[in-house]
Amino acid sequence: MPCAWAQAQAPDSSYAAKMRAPGVQMVTIDGKYKVWTQRVGQGKIKLLVLHGGPGNTHEYFENFPEHLAKEGVELYYYDQLNSYHSDKTPDKEVWRIDRFVEEVEQVRQALGLESFYLLGHSWGGMLALEYATKYPQHIKGLITSNIGYKATVFNKHRYSQYADIIRRHTAKDGKTIAGLDTMGLVALSPYITPAVTKEFRSLHMMRLPQEPPTFTRSQAHITRTYAGYFMPYMLAWDFSERLAGIKPPTLIIGSKHDFIPVADIEFMQRRIPNSQHYICPEGSHYAMWDDPQHYFPTLIKFLRKTERKG
């Protein structure tokens, strides 16, 4: 789950354009909130994408059509509740994984998706696994992207990556930090300077030397105002004992340079019955941007194979 690099902004010109865009449908969820969705393209293959965060937006999936449209993929974007293009609420009760699962189901029903592919990235991958456990009958194929199976495992890996960067930065000043490898993320936070954050991002989040404007816009629209309510659930999340219960054909995508360990991806593949995995060799957390030459051919191959069998 990526950190918030920017606070939520007031609606800008891109927001207004999004609300008027073709294929947009505001879906009522929980009987009182509106969430933003958009259908892009037309085709036999229906793909709903779940963004990360919580509090990110669908915008970093905007490069999907250029790779998938020729494959006959009908793409469905969706901003989850409390995300940029959807309603916001200070109600702490919305921050439950089971409620988010029901939100996805309400979106599916409103969009009329009966046999569809579900792709979840980062936190969206956690949500996709949870949804596939409760509603497998609707899913033709499941794709998890850049997410593991247990929060404590990938948070430990992320901690070690931060510690390595901090060690390098302090070594330049001839300093060392006692207990750096064991102090924990909270104790480590004072040492995560803007320079450390920038290097972590360039190594493990987005490795392109120049960020694409679409990606930068997506990051500027991250909303974290209320997401702190969700952290206890996120940090306690452990799906390891339920992996064997995933029924749809599944593709598990990881990346060599991500903060999600490659071992996590391999662990999941061994335990999800009808699954395969792929590690993007040049990618980091947003491999659809910094390693599209491997990310999308792998996704397309999975879609084609599953369609043939379906």
C-alpha positions in Angstrom: 0.0 0.0 0.0 1.7 3.2 -1.2 2.3 6.1 1.2 0.5 9.3 0.6 2.9 11.6 -1.3 0.3 14.3 -1.7 -2.8 15.4 0.2 -6.2 15.5 -1.5 -6.7 18.6 -3.6 -9.8 20.6 -4.3 -11.5 19.6 -7.6 -9.5 20.8 -10.6 -10.0 20.9 -14.3 -9.3 17.2 -14.7 -12.0 16.5 -12.1 -14.6 18.4 -14.1 -13.5 16.6 -17.3 -13.8 13.2 -15.7 -17.3 13.9 -14.4 -18.5 14.7 -18.0 -16.5 12.0 -19.8 -18.2 9.4 -22.0 -19.1 6.1 -20.2 -19.3 7.7 -16.7 -21.9 6.3 -14.3 -22.3 7.4 -10.7 -23.2 4.3 -8.7 -25.1 4.5 -5.4 -23.6 2.3 -2.7 -24.7 1.7 0.9 -28.0 3.5 0.0 -26.5 7.0 0.3 -23.1 7.5 -1.3 -22.1 7.9 -4.9 -19.0 6.4 -6.4 -17.6 7.2 -9.8 -17.3 4.6 -12.5 -16.5 4.7 -16.2 -16.7 2.2 -19.0 -13.9 2.6 -21.6 -14.2 0.8 -24.9 -16.3 -2.2 -25.9 -15.5 -5.9 -26.1 -16.2 -9.4 -25.1 -13.7 -9.3 -22.2 -15.0 -7.2 -19.2 -12.3 -6.1 -16.8 -13.0 -4.2 -13.6 -9.9 -2.6 -12.0 -9.5 -1.9 -8.2 -7.0 0.9 -7.4 -4.7 1.0 -4.4 -4.5 3.1 -1.3 -7.1 3.2 0.1 -7.5 6.7 -1.2 -5.7 6.4 -4.6 -7.7 6.8 -7.8 -8.4 4.9 -11.0 -6.2 7.3 -12.9 -3.0 5.3 -12.9 -4.8 2.6 -14.9 -5.3 5.1 -17.8 -2.5 3.5 -19.8 -4.5 0.2 -19.9 -6.6 0.9 -23.0 -3.6 1.5 -25.2 -2.4 -2.0 -24.4 -5.7 -3.8 -24.1 -8.2 -2.3 -26.5 -6.9 -4.3 -29.4 -7.6 -7.4 -27.4 -11.3 -6.7 -27.1 -11.1 -5.6 -23.5 -14.0 -3.5 -22.2 -12.4 -1.7 -19.2 -14.3 -0.5 -16.1 -12.6 2.2 -13.9 -14.0 2.9 -10.5 -13.0 5.2 -7.6 -13.7 3.7 -4.3 -15.6 5.6 -1.6 -13.5 8.5 -0.2 -11.4 8.6 -3.3 -11.0 11.7 -5.5 -13.9 11.4 -7.9 -16.3 9.7 -5.4 -18.2 10.9 -2.3 -16.3 11.5 0.9 -17.5 10.8 4.4 -16.0 11.2 7.9 -17.9 8.1 9.1 -15.3 5.7 10.6 -17.7 2.8 10.1 -17.0 2.7 6.3 -13.4 1.7 6.9 -14.0 -2.1 7.1 -12.7 -4.6 4.6 -16.1 -6.5 4.6 -17.9 -3.2 3.7 -15.5 -2.5 0.8 -16.2 -6.0 -0.4 -19.9 -5.2 -0.4 -19.2 -1.9 -2.2 -17.5 -3.8 -5.0 -20.5 -6.1 -5.3 -22.9 -3.2 -5.5 -20.7 -1.7 -8.2 -20.7 -5.0 -10.1 -24.5 -5.2 -9.9 -25.0 -1.6 -11.1 -22.6 -2.1 -14.0 -24.3 -5.4 -15.0 -21.1 -7.5 -14.9 -22.0 -11.1 -14.7 -18.9 -12.9 -16.0 -15.9 -10.5 -15.7 -12.2 -10.3 -14.9 -11.2 -8.5 -11.7 -7.8 -6.9 -11.4 -6.7 -5.4 -8.0 -3.4 -3.5 -7.5 -1.8 -3.0 -4.1 -4.6 -2.5 -1.6 -7.0 -3.2 -4.5 -5.3 -6.6 -4.7 -6.2 -7.3 -1.1 -9.7 -6.3 -1.8 -9.9 -8.4 -4.9 -8.8 -11.5 -2.9 -11.5 -10.8 -0.3 -14.1 -10.3 -3.0 -13.1 -13.4 -4.9 -13.5 -15.4 -1.7 -17.1 -14.3 -1.1 -18.3 -13.9 -4.7 -16.3 -16.3 -6.9 -19.4 -17.1 -9.1 -19.1 -13.8 -10.9 -15.4 -13.8 -11.7 -14.1 -15.3 -14.9 -10.5 -14.6 -13.9 -8.7 -12.9 -11.0 -5.5 -10.8 -11.3 -3.6 -9.6 -8.2 -1.0 -7.0 -9.0 1.9 -6.0 -6.6 0.4 -7.3 -3.4 1.3 -10.2 -1.0 -0.7 -12.3 1.3 0.1 -10.9 4.7 0.6 -7.3 5.8 3.4 -8.0 8.3 5.5 -9.7 5.7 5.5 -7.0 3.1 5.7 -4.2 5.7 8.9 -5.9 7.1 10.4 -6.0 3.6 9.5 -2.3 3.0 11.1 -1.5 6.4 14.3 -3.2 5.4 14.4 -1.3 2.1 14.0 2.0 4.0 16.7 1.0 6.4 19.1 0.3 3.6 18.5 3.7 2.1 18.8 5.4 5.5 22.1 3.5 6.2 23.5 4.8 2.9 22.5 8.4 3.6 23.8 8.5 7.1 27.1 6.8 6.0 27.7 9.7 3.7 27.9 11.9 6.8 30.1 9.4 8.6 27.3 8.4 11.0 25.6 5.2 12.1 22.2 4.6 13.7 22.2 2.1 16.5 19.5 -0.6 16.2 18.5 0.5 12.7 17.5 -3.0 11.7 15.2 -3.7 14.6 13.6 -0.4 15.7 10.3 -0.7 13.8 8.6 1.6 11.4 7.4 4.1 14.0 10.8 4.6 15.5 12.3 4.7 12.0 10.0 7.5 10.8 12.2 10.4 12.1 15.0 9.2 9.8 12.8 9.0 6.7 13.7 12.4 5.4 12.4 13.8 2.1 15.6 12.6 0.4 15.1 9.1 1.8 11.4 9.2 0.6 12.5 10.4 -2.8 15.0 7.6 -3.2 12.6 4.9 -1.9 10.1 6.1 -4.5 12.6 6.0 -7.3 13.8 2.5 -6.4 10.6 0.7 -5.3 7.6 2.7 -6.5 8.2 4.3 -9.9 11.6 3.7 -11.5 11.2 5.8 -14.6 13.5 8.8 -14.6 10.6 11.1 -15.7 7.2 10.3 -14.3 4.4 10.3 -16.9 2.0 13.2 -16.4 -0.9 10.8 -16.0 0.8 9.1 -13.1 1.8 12.3 -11.5 -1.8 13.5 -11.7 -3.0 10.3 -10.0 -0.5 10.8 -7.2 -1.6 14.4 -6.7 -5.2 13.2 -6.2 -4.5 10.7 -3.4 -7.0 11.2 -0.5 -5.8 10.2 3.0 -7.9 12.3 5.2 -9.7 9.4 6.9 -7.6 6.4 5.8 -5.9 6.3 9.2 -9.1 4.8 10.5 -8.3 1.7 8.3 -4.7 1.1 9.3 -5.5 -1.3 12.2 -7.4 -3.5 9.7 -4.7 -3.2 7.1 -1.8 -4.0 9.4 -3.6 -7.1 10.8 -4.6 -8.4 7.3 -3.5 -12.0 6.8 -4.9 -14.0 3.9 -2.5 -16.9 4.0 -4.9 -19.5 5.4 -7.5 -18.6 2.7 -5.4 -18.7 -0.4 -6.3 -22.3 -1.1 -10.0 -21.3 -1.2 -9.6 -19.0 -4.3 -11.6 -20.6 -7.1 -11.3 -18.5 -10.3 -8.2 -18.9 -12.5 -5.7 -16.5 -11.1 -2.7 -14.5 -12.3 -0.4 -13.1 -9.6 1.9 -10.3 -10.8 4.9 -9.1 -8.8 8.0 -7.0 -9.6 11.6 -7.5 -8.9 12.1 -4.1 -7.4 8.8 -3.7 -5.5 8.5 -3.5 -1.7 6.3 -6.6 -2.0 8.8 -9.5 -1.8 9.1 -11.9 -4.7 8.8 -14.7 -2.2 5.3 -13.5 -1.3 4.2 -13.9 -5.0 5.7 -17.4 -5.2 4.1 -18.3 -1.9 0.7 -17.3 -3.2 1.1 -19.2 -6.5 1.9 -22.4 -4.6 -1.2 -22.1 -2.6 -3.9 -20.8 -5.0 -5.1 -23.9 -6.9 -5.6 -22.7 -10.4 -2.9 -20.0 -10.6 0.2 -18.7 -12.3 2.6 -16.0 -11.4 5.0 -13.6 -13.1 7.7 -11.3 -11.9 8.2 -8.1 -13.9 12.0 -8.0 -14.2 12.3 -4.2 -14.6 9.3 -3.2 -12.6 8.6 -1.8 -9.1 5.3 -1.2 -7.4 3.7 0.5 -10.4 5.0 -2.0 -12.9 2.2 -1.1 -15.4 4.2 2.2 -15.8 7.8 1.3 -15.3 7.8 -2.2 -16.9 4.8 -2.2 -19.3 6.8 -4.2 -21.8 6.5 -7.2 -19.5 3.4 -6.3 -17.5 0.9 -6.1 -20.3 2.0 -9.1 -22.4 1.7 -11.2 -19.3 -1.8 -9.9 -18.6 -2.9 -10.4 -22.2 -1.6 -13.9 -22.3 -3.6 -14.8 -19.2 -6.8 -13.2 -20.6 -6.4 -15.1 -23.9 -5.7 -18.4 -22.2 -8.6 -18.0 -19.8 -10.9 -17.0 -22.7 -10.0 -20.1 -24.7 -10.8 -22.3 -21.7 -14.0 -20.5 -20.9 
